[in-house]
Amino acid sequence: SVKKTSIDHMIYPPSLSSDIPLFVPHELNVMLVVIVWIIIISTTSLAPITTERRKYIVGILVNINLIFYFTAPLSTIRTVLQSRNSKTIHVRTMVTNTANAFFWCLYGLSLLNPFIFVPNGIGVLLGIVQAFLSLSYPGHASTDIRNSEESLDKLHASKQTIDKVGEMNEFT
């Protein structure tokens, strides 16, 4: 059974089983972020402020959003340190994000614009930390093989159970 929250009426429509969610938590988080940005953009565009002030407010909020984006892998970093295995780091994404942040940081430095180089510099530093962890604690394929063998054993046991039930039904 799915653990219910205080917003069950939004997640579980009455016409469906209470165990089948309409939205998964990730989708709710994405919807929340979109709603927050719609409110921010609407408020700043309708507020009686100058264009420069509007750019400043949106710039600060976008940079906060970018910092959240770059700090999202921190839970993965904690997992890698605890397990001493970097299997949870998606290397291609790490390399791409770090390179992207690096080039934006260079661009921001060339303009002397802290709104560009500060958050992207943080992204570069976090990307370097991930790269260091990925090199220091390489992912181990042996755990994948062990998990695959366990899955095959469970599949074989399930097939045996199904065969036994089928044999019992033949006699009844």
Secondary structure as GFF3:
##gff-version 3
##sequence-region A 1 172
A	DSSP	alpha_helix	8	11	.	.	.	ID=ss1
A	DSSP	alpha_helix	25	46	.	.	.	ID=ss2
A	DSSP	alpha_helix	51	71	.	.	.	ID=ss3
A	DSSP	alpha_helix	74	83	.	.	.	ID=ss4
A	DSSP	three_ten_helix	86	88	.	.	.	ID=ss5
A	DSSP	alpha_helix	91	111	.	.	.	ID=ss6
A	DSSP	alpha_helix	114	136	.	.	.	ID=ss7
A	DSSP	alpha_helix	141	171	.	.	.	ID=ss8
###
